[in-house]
């Protein structure tokens, strides 16, 4: 997607004017009399998303205006998608922003607006409206952000026939190779030998063997950051089988893994000074004669025994072994991403990412960067009085709460048990999916909270 941005031929590119209701009259006075008349005759009022094409003396396209509206919502926050309608409607050519000193977010939205998942289609996206920026000061970060969000979309949109645990392994291995990182994986029966019993139990019924993917990068004495991503490449629900409507889009259940791969790629591409570790338990929750069952008791990597109340609560099972392993290194920060609960969507809807942590200062910082990036995440409570509901009569824990309420909180409390320092841990319950088409955000896989988290890491964790 970064091919839709350049720094070449800025002065000859067609200008784009971003006009608000309050600046409309001033802007009209800057035009030629003919252009001003054209704008008025076409009823251009600078409404939100309203566009106007201006012609030159020879009838050529000479400029474009796009409206912000009278009172833009969240006017203090960057508008990532302000140019998205233009990016997909303009003819092929080069365009530049006039009087825009900080085009970073608009540039990212411009490029992402032209995203199309066409891997399985004969007709490819050939349109190329290119945005010309003034300088390359933020080029590395802009390109890294576009590449990361595109990676999440591509991984989540790819069906499981081409995005099973082994495929995820190949992609992570390739990313590691490109950035000089070390990569290892533990596959199949070797998971049992190392004590990763929950990862094996969830994934053993699938032909594509379960595995734990492990990548490290950066100076050994740099601040230690560990990412953990839920890599359930397809979720049937196991023996607690999902209905067909609930299973239809379960290729996206590895959205957490996609987010951590993308975040790791951003960190390495921009050279943040951290000792990075990425752990992805990659499985398919499938059905076969050896599928794990409701009532089974599994001894986790930490040693805690867990009774399986529901095989469709499998994400927390594969994550618990990875989180316990991550805690052994005593990193400065652990971040996990997972498409974990439907309850999170009930609480927050599809666009807001709830997160959980015991670190109050950490949560406040994340909220600040979320607002600064206009990338919505929202803290939810790790409400300790609910924790006893996870107790089992037969094991140390059950993988579900005893009531149907507070499902996202119960899942987070389950994960907290396997983290040694929950004040240095954040759990993100991401949806990873756009339900409908919006400018710049096509229906399908989506990165959520990624820009906010990266901004926090860049500005806070790596000082």
N, C-alpha and C positions, 0 to 999 in steps of 0.2 A: 504493500500500500504506500510505502514511502516514495515510490516512483511518481506519485502525484504531487510531489513537492520538489522545488528546485530553487537555486539562488542565481540562476543564469537569466540574462536578458530581462532584468527587472524593469528597466526604463521603457522598454517597448511593449511590455505586457499590458493588457486591457485593465484599466482600474476598476476596482469595486469600492463603492462608497457605502459605509454603514451609517444609516441615518436614523436618528431617533425623532420622536414627535417634537421635542423641544428644539432640536437643531435643524428641523426641516426648512424653515424660512431662510436661515443663514446659508444652508446648502443650495437652495434654489437660486439665491443671488449669485452664487459662484458659477452658475452655468451660463452658457450662451443664451441669448434671448429665445432662440428657437428651441433649445433643449428645455428651458424653463417652461415654455408654453406647452411643449410635449408632455412634460411631467404633470402639469395642471390639467391639461385636457384628458389625460389618462387617469385622473383622479388619484394620483399617488399621494398618500397621506402618511407614509412611513409606518404603517401598521406592522405588527409583529409578523415577520416572514414575508411581507409584501415585497415584490420585486418589480423593477422597471429597467428596461433596456433603452439605452440612449444611442442614437445614431450620429455619425460624423457627417461632414459636408458632402461626402461621396456616397452616403448611405451605408457605410460600414459600421459594424458594432464598435462603438468608441468607449462605452462605459456601462456599468451596471450599478444600480442602487438596490440595497436591501434594507428593509425597515426593522427597527427594534421595538416599535410601539411607544406609547406615551409613558407608560410606567412599567418598564421591564421588570418581571419577577426576578427576585434574587439579584438585583442590579449590582451588588458588590461581589458577586461570585462570577467566575468566568463562564461564558456561554460556549460550551464545547460544540454545540450543534447549530450555532447561529448561521453558518454558511452551508449546512448540509443540504438544504433544498436547492441551492444554487449549484453545488458540486455535481449533482446528478441531472441537472436540466440544461446546463450551458453546453454549447458546442465545443468540440475539441479545440484546444488552444491554451494560451498562457495568460494568467490573470494575476493581478497584484492588489493588495489591500492599501487603500489610501488612508493616511492619518491614523494608522493603527500601530501603536508603539510596542504592544505586547501580543503578537499574533500566535503565540505558542498553542493555546487551546483551540483557537479557530482553525489553525493549520492541522492539528490532530483530527478534529472533527471533519474537516474538508476531505482528508485522505480516507478516513474510515467510512465516510458516506458513500464512497465508491466501492466498498467491499461487496462482494457477491460470492457465495459458496457455489461454485460451478464445477467442482471436481468431476461430477458425474453427468454433466450436461455437454452435449456436443457444441452448442453455441456458447462461446466464452464472452466475458465482459470486455468489449473492445474500446469503450469510451475512455477518453483520457483528457479531462480538464485539469490542467496543472496550475497550482498556486505558486507564484514566485515570491519568495521572502526577501527582505532587504539584506540580511546577513546570515552567517552560519553560526551565530553565537550559541544557539540552543539546539543545533542540528542533531548532535549525538543523542540527546535526551528525547527530542521529538521523534526521531526515527526509532529509538528503542521502545518508546511508548506505543507507537503504531504497530511495530512488529510484535510486541507482547500481546496487545489486544487482538490482533489478527490471529496469533497463535491460539489463544483461548477459543476464539470463534471457530477456527478450523478444527481443532481437536474435538470440541463438543459436538460440532455438526457432523463429523465423520461417523458413519454407522459402525456398530461393534464388529461387523465382519472384517473391517479394516482398522479397528481401533480397540482390539482386545489387549490383555496384559502384555503379550509379547510385542505388539506393535508399539505400545506405550514405552516399553523398554528400549526399543530401537530408536525412538524419537529422543528419549532422554540421553541415550548413549551418544547420539549425533550432536546434541546440544553440548554435552560435556566435552566431546572431541573438539568442537569448534572454538571452545573457550579455554581449553587447556585444563579442564577439571578431571578429577578421578571418578571413575564409575565402577560400581560392583552391583551384583544382584544375587539374591538367594531365591532359588526356584524349587517348587514342588516339595518333595520329601525332605529336602535340606532345611526347609522352614521348621519342620518338627525337630530336627537335630539341634537347631539353634534356639528352640523354645518359642518360636513365633507361631504358637498353636492357633490363635484366633484367626490370623491371616489364612493359615492353611485350611481351617475348618470352613470358613466362608467360601473359599474358592475351589475346594477340592472336587466339587461335582462337575466342574467345567472341563472341557477338553483342552482349552488354553490354560495352562497351569498357573496357579497363583504364584506371586513373587513379591519380594520386597526390593525395591530399587533404591540405591544409595549413591549419592553424588557429593563430593566435597571440592571446594575451590577457595583460593585466597591464602593470604599469609597465615601461618599457623598461630602466630601470636597476635593476630588482629582480633577485635571484638567478635565473639562467637554468635552467629545467627543461624538458627535451624528452622527450616520450613518443612511442614508435614502436609501432604495432600491426599485426600481420599480418592483412590483410584478404582472405584467399582465401575468397571467398564460396561457392565449391563447388570440390571437388577430386576430379576423376575419376582423378587420377594421371597425366593426359596420355597420351602414347603408351605409357608404362609403366603400362598400365591397372590400376587396383585391381580386385580381385574384388568381386562385388556386396556381400558381407558387409562388406568394408572401406569401401565407398563409401556405405553406407546412411545414415550420420549425418554425411556430410561437409559438410552445411550449417553444422556447427559449426566449420569450419576458419577462420572469421573471428572466433573467440573472442578472439584477441589484440586485434583491433580493438575488439571490444565492451568489453573490459577498459579499454583506454586511453580510449575515449570516456566510459565511466563514471567513471574516475578524474579525467579532465579536468573533467567535470561537477561532481564533488564539490569539486574545487579551486576552481572558479569560484563555486559556490553558497555555499561557506563563506568565500570571500574570502581564501584564502591569498596572501600577498604574494610572488608569484613572477612571472617573465616566462615564461609557459607557451607551449610550442609542441607541437602534436600533428601527427604525420605518419602517414598510413595509406595504404600501397600497396594498392589495392582491385582485385582481379582475380577471374576464374574460370579455373581450370586445366582447359580443355576440349579437345576433339578436333575438328579440322577439317583441311582441306587445307593450312592454313598454320600448324599447330601446331608448336611447337619440338620438336626431336628429340634422342634420345640421341646424343652425339657432337658436337652443335653447340657452337661456341665463341662466347661472348658477351663483349663488352667492357663492363664495368660502369661506373657513374658515376664511380667512383674511378680508373678506368683499368686496373685489374686485369682480366686476361682469365680467364674461367672456362669449363672444359669441362663439358658436361652429361653426367654419368655416368648419371643417372636423372631422368626428368622428374617423378617423384613426390617428389623433394626440392626442390620449388618454393618452399616458404616462405622458405628462406634466400636464395633468389635475389631475391625481391621485397624482402626486408628489407635486403639488402646495399646497394642503391642508397639507400634511405631512411636507413640508418645513416650512410652516407658523407655524405649531405646534412646530416644532423643534426650531424655532427662539425664541419662548416665554421663553425658559429657558436661553437664552443668553449664549449658550455654547462657549467654547474657539475655537472649530472647528466643522464645519459641512461638512461631505463628503457624496455626493449622487452618486450612481451608477445606470445607466439606459441604456438599449438597446433602445435608444431614436430615432435616425434618420438614415435613409439611406444616408443622405448627409454627415455624418461623415465618412462613408465607401468610398464615392466618394473622399473625401478630403484626407483621410489617408490610405485607403486600409483596409484589414481585420485584420491586425496584430498590428497596432499602435493605441493606445487608446488616442483620443484627450481629453484634459481637459480644463476647464474654471475656472478662478478665478480673482478677483480684487486684490488679495494679491501677489504683485510682489516677495517679499522675500519668501513667501510660494511656489510660482511657481518655483523659482530658486532651492529651496531645493528639491522639488519633482523631478525636472529634474536631479539633481545630484544623487539621490538615484536610479532613473530609469537607469542611465548609470552604476552605481556601481553594480546593480543587473542584468543588461542586460535584463530588463523587460520594453519594449518600451512604454512610454507615451509621449505626446507632447502637449504643451500649444497652445491653439487657442484663438483668441481675443474675449472679450466681447465688441464688437465695438458699443459704445453708439449711434452713429449717425443712426444705423439701428433700434433702439428701436421704433421710431414713426411708423414704418411699422406694429407694433402689435396693433395699435389703431383700435377700432371698431366704427362704426357709431351709434350702438345701445347699447353698453356696454363699460365698462372701457377698456377692452382688447379683442382681438380676440386670438384664440389659434393657429393661423397660421400667417405668414407674408403675406404681400400683393403681394409679388413677389416670383418666384420659386427659387431665388438665396439665398445662405448663410443659408440653412436650419438648419444646426447644430448650427450656431451662433444665429439664431432667437429663436430656442428652448431654448438655454441657457439663452438668454435675458429674455424670458418669465419666466423661473424659478427664475432668479435673482430678479424679482419684489417681490417675496414672501419670500426673505431672508433679515433679518434686517441688517446684517453685511456681505456684499458680499466679503469683504477682508478676512473674516474668513470662507469662504465657497469654496468648490471645487466641480465641477460637472464633472463626468467622463461618457463619451458616449461610452460604451463598446459594442463590437460585440458579445462576449461570445461564439464564434463558430469557429472551424477549418473547412475550406472549403474542405481541402484535408488531406490525411494521410501523416504525416511526422514523422521522428524518435522521439518517446516520445510523440507525439501529434496526436492522432487518430482523424479522422474526427468526428465532433460532438462538444458537449459542452466543453468550455475551460475557465479557469481563466486567465484574462488579467489585468496587472497592479497591481495585488494583492500583489506580493512580494515587488514591489517598494514602495507601499503605507505603507505596514507593516513596512518596513525598516525605512521609514521616521518617522513613529509614534514612533518606538522603540528608535531611535537615536536622535530625535529632539523634539517631542511633549511631551515626558514623562520624560525629564531631571528634 
